[in-house]
Amino acid sequence: MSYNINSPSNWSWSKAFDEMEKYVTQSELTQQCIMILGNSETTMYKDLSKSDQDEVYNLLNQII
């Protein structure tokens, strides 16, 4: 069996924590998307930074 950099068993702790942070961030933003979609009166989306708004848009595109 050859070494595969993409195999989680071959990741460094740093890469593993980076992947976890990415997953947690996406999960939190997805939860915010669901809340935004479920409550059209909220201003949460407007209060997000531009980069977070872009990430919400990207996540919505993935969901749709």
C-alpha positions in Angstrom: 0.0 0.0 0.0 1.4 3.4 -1.0 1.4 6.5 1.1 -1.6 8.7 0.4 -1.5 12.3 1.7 -5.3 12.5 1.6 -5.8 9.6 3.9 -6.8 10.9 7.4 -4.4 8.3 9.0 -1.5 10.1 7.3 -2.5 13.7 8.3 -0.5 15.7 10.7 -2.2 17.0 13.8 -2.1 20.5 12.2 -4.0 19.3 9.1 -6.4 17.3 11.2 -7.2 20.4 13.4 -7.5 22.6 10.2 -10.0 20.1 8.7 -12.0 20.1 12.0 -12.0 23.9 12.1 -13.3 24.0 8.5 -16.0 21.4 9.3 -17.1 23.3 12.5 -17.2 26.6 10.6 -19.2 25.1 7.8 -21.6 23.5 10.3 -22.1 26.8 12.2 -22.7 28.7 9.0 -25.1 26.0 7.7 -27.0 26.3 11.0 -27.2 30.1 10.5 -28.5 29.6 7.0 -31.2 27.4 8.3 -32.2 30.0 10.9 -32.1 32.7 8.2 -34.3 30.7 5.9 -36.6 29.8 8.7 -37.1 33.3 9.9 -37.2 35.9 7.1 -37.5 38.7 9.7 -34.0 38.2 11.0 -31.1 40.5 10.2 -28.4 38.0 11.1 -27.3 37.7 7.4 -27.0 41.5 7.1 -24.8 41.6 10.2 -22.3 39.1 8.9 -19.0 40.2 7.4 -18.7 40.2 3.7 -16.5 37.1 3.7 -19.1 35.3 6.0 -21.9 36.4 3.7 -20.0 34.9 0.8 -19.5 31.7 2.7 -23.2 31.5 3.5 -23.9 32.0 -0.2 -21.5 29.2 -1.1 -23.0 26.8 1.4 -26.5 27.5 0.2 -25.3 26.7 -3.3 -24.0 23.4 -2.1 -27.2 22.6 -0.3 -29.4 23.6 -3.3 
